[in-house]
Amino acid sequence: MKLTDAQIQEFNTNGVLIAKNAMVSGDTQPVIDELSEFIDRRAHELYAEEKISDLHQDAPFERRYGLLYDQSTEIGKGLDIMHMRGKAMFEFLSNDNLLDTVESLVGSEITCNPIQHVRPKPPAKFDGGQPVGGFHAVPWHQDAAVMMPEAENSNVITCWLPLGECTIEMGCMQVIPGVHRHEYIRHQKEGGTTIVPDLMPDVKPEYLECSRGDLVMMSRFTPHHSTANLSDKCRWSIDLRYQPTGQHTGRTAHPDFVVRSRSNPEDVRTDYEEWCRLWIDAFENPRGVSMHRTD
Ligand SMILES: O=C(O)CCC(=O)C(=O)O
């Protein structure tokens, strides 16, 4: 879905936009199916190793991960995009509805930035092992802080999409709108990569409640965080980043690739095996930078 002029203006003013119904359920269903298969396989492995005693085979997607995570946090091992390297996920990275929306903000030469995650955020009551400020309840930050300073001028857009309901109770994100033009704010390591507390903008945050099909788009300078999931369901989401081809990705250790090019369509990577090979090579032969930008 292309953004309207009003939506583009809203994004430019606030540094954040929820593009309602930018996608249809058919866009994310193959990814959900792939994640469900992965979880089922991991559950059977953990069961065989006697690390879990109940497979919760009949639990729906939004509940099963939490019920398994409660028995063994190892259920999440290998589930993130770069480790699981699922074919449906690879194909989703080039999804047309997603890229049509991205194109409205970055133009028609689009690279998929390698900073990307799938986040199953289990109910906090199952989450005793996660430190506050960890992957499940990220502290206040700008995405510019997880990139090298060389990418400060790259127009990297964060695309965050829920795979189910995402409410305040479930620990949806909160953003500080309208301050993205202030550019990079200093971050510190303590408490996770987070904005130095004294430098937090004095602006009322907004909650980003959304549903499957919606797409949250954020500037790299938009401060955001998320809180604990106080519901009984898992808050599933994917966060991806896209940028104009040729600009610095801020993460030279990991592979980026062209997902759309109107001028050189032959540059678009459609080879799933090659994408997998590039990630494996990045892990087996580390080079380049993957550090966060903190003091
Ligand atoms: O999903 C979340 O709770 C936080 C995501 C986030 O910080 C990001 O996508 O940059």
The ligand as a MOL file (V3000), in Angstrom:
LIG
                    3D

  0  0  0     0  0            999 V3000
M  V30 BEGIN CTAB
M  V30 COUNTS 10 9 0 0 0
M  V30 BEGIN ATOM
M  V30 1 O 9.5510 -4.7060 19.8400 0
M  V30 2 C 9.9040 -4.0100 20.7840 0
M  V30 3 O 9.3990 -4.1130 21.8900 0
M  V30 4 C 10.9910 -3.0080 20.6140 0
M  V30 5 C 11.4620 -2.9280 19.2130 0
M  V30 6 C 12.5250 -1.9380 18.9930 0
M  V30 7 O 13.0610 -1.3350 19.8720 0
M  V30 8 C 12.9280 -1.6870 17.6280 0
M  V30 9 O 12.3600 -2.2800 16.7120 0
M  V30 10 O 13.8250 -0.8570 17.4410 0
M  V30 END ATOM
M  V30 BEGIN BOND
M  V30 1 2 1 2
M  V30 2 1 2 3
M  V30 3 1 2 4
M  V30 4 1 4 5
M  V30 5 1 5 6
M  V30 6 2 6 7
M  V30 7 1 6 8
M  V30 8 2 8 9
M  V30 9 1 8 10
M  V30 END BOND
M  V30 END CTAB
M  END
